[in-house]
Amino acid sequence: MTFRGKTSNQCFDQGDDIYMTDTSPLKSHLKIFFDGSSNYMRTKLESSQKVTLEVYEESLSLAKDDLFAIEAKEKELANEVKSVKAEILVLQVVDQQTVLKKQLKELQGKKEFLN
C-alpha cells in the first residue's frame, strides 16, 4: 500500500503529525549514536582517571619529599636538644662543684678556728 508516494513501511502524514511504522532504521541510528557516546565517555573517563592518578602520584611524591625533609630536621633538632641538655648537666655539675668547694673552704676555716 502506498500513501503520497510512500510505502506503509515508511511513514504517512496526517496533518502536522508524521507517524512512523518502521522504526528499525531509527533504532539502528540510535544504537550507533549511543555506542559512540559510550565510547567517548569511556575514553574521557579513562583520560580523566589517568590525569587524576598522575596528580595523585605527584602529590604523593611531594609529600614524601616533605616528610624526609621534616624527619631530617627533627633529627637535627633532637641532636641539638641532646647537646643543650648535656651542656646544662655540665653547668649543673660545675655549679655543684663550686658550691661544694665553697662549703669545703668554710668547713676547713671552722676546723682551723676550732683547733
Summary of the structure (lengths in Angstrom):
residues: 115
radius of gyration: 46.6
end to end distance: 150.3
largest distance: 150.3
contacts: 217
relative contact order: 0.04
helix: 79%
strand: 10%
